[in-house]
Amino acid sequence: MKLILSLLTLSVFFQTTLFAQGSLIINGKEVFSNNEVVFHQLDDHTWVGSGNQMWHESLYLLEGKDKALLIDVGTDIKDLDKIVASITSKPLMVVATHVHPDHTGPSINCFSEVFINPNDSVSVPRMMGDYKGSVKYLKDREIINLGDRQIEVLYTPGHTPGSTTFIDKAAGYGFSGDSFGTGLLLLSVNFSTFIETCEKITSMMESYKLKYLYPGHFNDNNMETLSKIEDMCKVSKDVLSGKIKGTVNTESQFGLKLKVSGKGYDINYNESAVK
């Protein structure tokens, strides 16, 4: 029941706030479609699945020579394991960017194990309470070896304490879930922690010339960019210093009573985050 209530709350939220946008637009070749999810090709060995329950929640399928990696499972997609197997026959590892029901919803029961950041384990009983499989833990900076494709795990707390980004250095991009909000960051950690996250990811993007991060609610051309994350870092520092004052968030979603705006995004937070 708690999971259902969480799903309904999030669904209403995404449909009724400025975070919601128009119809889904992805230019890549469509490789699978049913009433619950559409998969498009991003490049030769990478696909994005788009759900339709919570603002086109995104799940990403990455294929290497030896293994495949599924990043997030969306909300409630029946037979997701069979859908993935129709796209790639490689042995599959499943990971989550964070534990929220639009990323680790009932679809997770299609898989016998999932890897998460341990800092989100506190949310498992409430958000994944019906999961029958095994929950295992990722390590910061570990490498997931898919054969000829190496994916680096980066802890990026912000939206949740256990938010995680997955980096493909060779391809020049990553997958950040809701770490940076896709236009609206619901901040559940303090600003000091989020600033550390921004500095960590911008350093990685600069060092390895990463072009962008695919977000948790992907629509063509809404990727997270270096310039946006640098601006989020600057705005967050200005909030901490008192240079910028948050305004009252009249929506007050999830009890986040304040908000501050930057270049094309809002950060919703509580006064307790100003430390």
C-alpha positions as CSV (number, residue, x, y, z in Angstrom):
1,M,0.0,0.0,0.0
2,K,2.8,2.4,0.8
3,L,4.4,1.8,-2.6
4,I,1.1,2.4,-4.3
5,L,0.6,5.7,-2.4
6,S,4.2,6.8,-3.3
7,L,3.5,6.0,-7.0
8,L,0.3,8.0,-7.0
9,T,1.9,10.9,-5.2
10,L,4.8,11.1,-7.6
11,S,2.6,10.6,-10.6
12,V,0.4,13.6,-9.6
13,F,3.4,15.6,-8.8
14,F,5.1,15.2,-12.2
15,Q,1.9,15.8,-14.0
16,T,0.9,19.0,-12.2
17,T,4.2,21.0,-11.9
18,L,6.4,22.9,-14.2
19,F,8.6,19.8,-14.3
20,A,6.1,18.2,-16.7
21,Q,6.7,18.8,-20.4
22,G,5.0,17.9,-23.7
23,S,4.9,14.6,-25.6
24,L,7.9,12.4,-25.8
25,I,10.4,13.2,-28.6
26,I,13.4,10.9,-29.2
27,N,14.9,10.8,-32.6
28,G,16.7,7.4,-32.4
29,K,15.3,4.3,-34.1
30,E,12.4,2.6,-32.3
31,V,13.3,-1.0,-31.5
32,F,10.4,-1.9,-29.2
33,S,7.0,-0.5,-28.2
34,N,4.0,-1.5,-26.2
35,N,1.5,0.3,-24.0
36,E,4.0,0.6,-21.1
37,V,7.4,1.4,-22.6
38,V,9.1,2.5,-25.9
39,F,12.8,1.7,-26.5
40,H,14.8,3.9,-28.9
41,Q,18.4,3.4,-30.0
42,L,20.9,6.0,-28.8
43,D,23.9,4.5,-30.6
44,D,25.0,1.1,-31.8
45,H,25.0,-0.5,-28.4
46,T,22.9,1.8,-26.2
47,W,19.1,2.1,-25.9
48,V,16.7,4.3,-23.8
49,G,13.4,3.0,-22.6
50,S,10.7,5.6,-21.9
51,G,7.8,4.8,-19.6
52,N,4.6,6.7,-19.6
53,Q,3.5,6.8,-16.0
54,M,5.8,9.4,-14.5
55,W,6.9,12.0,-17.0
56,H,8.6,9.6,-19.4
57,E,10.7,7.9,-16.8
58,S,13.9,6.6,-18.4
59,L,15.7,3.3,-18.3
60,Y,18.9,2.7,-20.2
61,L,20.3,-0.5,-21.7
62,L,24.0,-0.7,-22.4
63,E,25.6,-3.6,-24.2
64,G,29.2,-4.7,-24.1
65,K,31.0,-7.6,-25.7
66,D,30.4,-9.9,-22.8
67,K,27.6,-8.4,-20.7
68,A,24.8,-5.9,-20.7
69,L,23.8,-3.3,-18.1
70,L,20.3,-2.0,-17.3
71,I,20.3,1.3,-15.5
72,D,16.9,1.7,-13.7
73,V,13.7,-0.3,-14.4
74,G,11.1,2.4,-14.7
75,T,7.8,2.2,-12.9
76,D,5.6,-0.8,-13.7
77,I,6.6,-2.5,-17.0
78,K,5.4,-6.1,-17.3
79,D,7.8,-8.6,-18.6
80,L,10.6,-6.1,-18.7
81,D,13.2,-8.9,-18.6
82,K,11.7,-10.4,-21.8
83,I,11.7,-7.0,-23.4
84,V,15.3,-6.4,-22.6
85,A,16.2,-10.0,-23.9
86,S,14.5,-9.1,-27.2
87,I,17.0,-6.3,-27.6
88,T,20.2,-8.0,-26.3
89,S,21.0,-11.6,-25.6
90,K,24.0,-10.7,-23.3
91,P,23.9,-11.7,-19.6
92,L,22.3,-8.8,-17.7
93,M,23.3,-6.8,-14.6
94,V,20.7,-4.4,-13.2
95,V,21.6,-1.2,-11.3
96,A,19.6,1.8,-10.0
97,T,20.5,5.5,-10.0
98,H,18.4,5.8,-6.9
99,V,15.6,4.1,-5.0
100,H,12.4,5.8,-6.1
101,P,9.3,4.1,-7.6
102,D,9.7,5.7,-11.0
103,H,13.2,4.1,-11.2
104,T,12.9,1.0,-9.0
105,G,9.1,0.4,-9.3
106,P,7.3,-3.0,-9.5
107,S,9.2,-3.8,-12.7
108,I,12.2,-4.6,-10.5
109,N,10.5,-8.0,-9.7
110,C,11.4,-9.1,-13.2
111,F,15.0,-9.4,-12.0
112,S,16.6,-11.6,-9.3
113,E,19.0,-9.0,-8.1
114,V,19.7,-5.3,-8.3
115,F,22.7,-3.2,-7.3
116,I,22.1,0.2,-5.5
117,N,24.1,2.8,-3.6
118,P,24.0,1.7,0.1
119,N,23.1,5.2,1.1
120,D,19.7,4.7,-0.4
121,S,19.1,1.4,1.4
122,V,17.0,3.1,4.0
123,S,14.4,3.7,1.3
124,V,14.2,0.1,0.2
125,P,11.5,-1.1,2.7
126,R,9.2,1.8,1.8
127,M,9.9,2.1,-2.0
128,M,10.8,-1.5,-2.9
129,G,8.9,-3.3,-0.1
130,D,7.5,-5.9,-2.5
131,Y,10.8,-6.8,-4.1
132,K,11.5,-10.5,-3.8
133,G,15.0,-10.5,-5.2
134,S,18.4,-9.7,-3.7
135,V,19.6,-6.1,-3.1
136,K,23.4,-5.7,-3.5
137,Y,25.6,-2.7,-3.2
138,L,27.7,-0.6,-5.5
139,K,31.0,1.0,-4.5
140,D,32.0,4.5,-5.4
141,R,34.5,4.6,-8.3
142,E,34.1,0.9,-9.0
143,I,34.2,-0.3,-12.6
144,I,31.5,-2.4,-14.1
145,N,33.2,-4.4,-16.9
146,L,30.9,-5.3,-19.8
147,G,33.8,-6.7,-21.8
148,D,34.9,-4.1,-24.2
149,R,33.0,-1.4,-22.4
150,Q,33.9,0.0,-18.9
151,I,31.3,1.8,-16.8
152,E,32.4,3.8,-13.8
153,V,30.2,4.2,-10.7
154,L,30.1,7.7,-9.2
155,Y,28.2,8.5,-6.0
156,T,26.4,11.8,-6.7
157,P,24.1,12.5,-3.7
158,G,21.6,15.3,-4.2
159,H,18.1,14.2,-5.1
160,T,18.6,11.3,-2.6
161,P,21.5,10.4,-0.4
162,G,22.3,7.4,-2.6
163,S,21.9,9.0,-6.0
164,T,24.4,7.5,-8.4
165,T,25.8,8.4,-11.8
166,F,27.2,5.9,-14.3
167,I,30.0,7.1,-16.6
168,D,31.1,5.7,-19.9
169,K,34.3,7.6,-20.5
170,A,35.1,6.1,-23.9
171,A,31.6,7.0,-25.2
172,G,31.9,10.5,-23.7
173,Y,28.7,10.5,-21.7
174,G,27.0,9.2,-18.5
175,F,23.7,8.4,-17.0
176,S,22.7,10.5,-13.9
177,G,19.1,9.6,-13.1
178,D,17.7,12.5,-11.1
179,S,20.9,13.5,-9.5
180,F,20.7,17.0,-11.1
181,G,16.9,17.1,-11.5
182,T,16.2,17.3,-15.3
183,G,15.1,20.9,-14.7
184,L,13.7,20.5,-11.2
185,L,16.0,19.2,-8.5
186,L,14.2,18.0,-5.3
187,L,17.1,18.2,-2.9
188,S,17.1,15.8,0.0
189,V,20.7,16.4,1.2
190,N,22.3,19.7,2.3
191,F,23.8,22.2,0.0
192,S,27.4,21.4,1.1
193,T,27.0,17.8,0.1
194,F,25.4,18.8,-3.2
195,I,28.2,21.2,-4.0
196,E,30.7,18.4,-3.5
197,T,28.6,16.3,-5.9
198,C,28.7,19.1,-8.5
199,E,32.4,19.6,-8.2
200,K,33.0,15.9,-8.4
201,I,31.0,15.5,-11.6
202,T,32.3,18.6,-13.3
203,S,35.9,17.5,-12.6
204,M,35.1,14.2,-14.2
205,M,33.3,15.8,-17.2
206,E,36.3,18.2,-17.8
207,S,39.0,15.6,-17.4
208,Y,37.4,13.1,-19.7
209,K,35.7,15.5,-22.1
210,L,32.2,14.1,-21.3
211,K,29.6,15.8,-23.5
212,Y,26.6,15.3,-21.3
213,L,24.7,13.1,-18.9
214,Y,21.5,11.3,-19.9
215,P,18.9,12.2,-17.2
216,G,16.3,10.1,-15.4
217,H,13.5,11.7,-17.5
218,F,15.0,12.0,-21.0
219,N,13.4,13.9,-23.8
220,D,15.6,14.8,-26.8
221,N,18.0,17.7,-26.0
222,N,17.4,17.8,-22.2
223,M,20.6,16.2,-21.2
224,E,22.6,17.5,-18.2
225,T,25.5,19.6,-19.4
226,L,28.7,20.8,-17.8
227,S,27.6,24.4,-18.0
228,K,24.3,23.6,-16.2
229,I,26.0,21.7,-13.4
230,E,28.6,24.4,-13.0
231,D,25.7,26.9,-12.7
232,M,24.0,24.7,-10.1
233,C,27.2,24.6,-8.1
234,K,27.5,28.4,-8.2
235,V,23.9,29.0,-7.2
236,S,24.2,26.5,-4.4
237,K,27.3,28.3,-3.1
238,D,25.4,31.6,-3.2
239,V,22.5,30.1,-1.2
240,L,25.0,28.9,1.5
241,S,26.7,32.3,1.6
242,G,23.4,34.2,1.9
243,K,24.0,36.0,-1.4
244,I,20.8,34.3,-2.8
245,K,17.7,33.9,-0.7
246,G,15.2,31.1,-1.6
247,T,11.6,32.1,-2.3
248,V,8.6,30.3,-0.8
249,N,7.7,27.2,-2.8
250,T,3.9,27.5,-2.9
251,E,3.6,23.9,-4.2
252,S,5.7,22.6,-1.2
253,Q,6.1,19.2,-2.8
254,F,7.3,16.5,-0.4
255,G,7.6,19.2,2.3
256,L,10.3,21.2,0.4
257,K,9.2,24.7,1.3
258,L,11.8,26.8,-0.5
259,K,13.1,27.1,-4.0
260,V,15.8,28.9,-5.9
261,S,16.1,29.2,-9.7
262,G,19.1,29.1,-12.1
263,K,19.5,28.9,-15.8
264,G,16.7,26.6,-16.8
265,Y,16.1,24.8,-13.6
266,D,14.7,25.1,-10.0
267,I,16.1,23.6,-6.8
268,N,13.5,22.8,-4.2
269,Y,14.8,22.4,-0.6
270,N,14.2,23.0,3.1
271,E,15.9,25.5,5.4
272,S,17.7,22.6,7.0
273,A,19.6,22.1,3.7
274,V,21.4,25.5,4.1
275,K,24.5,24.1,5.7
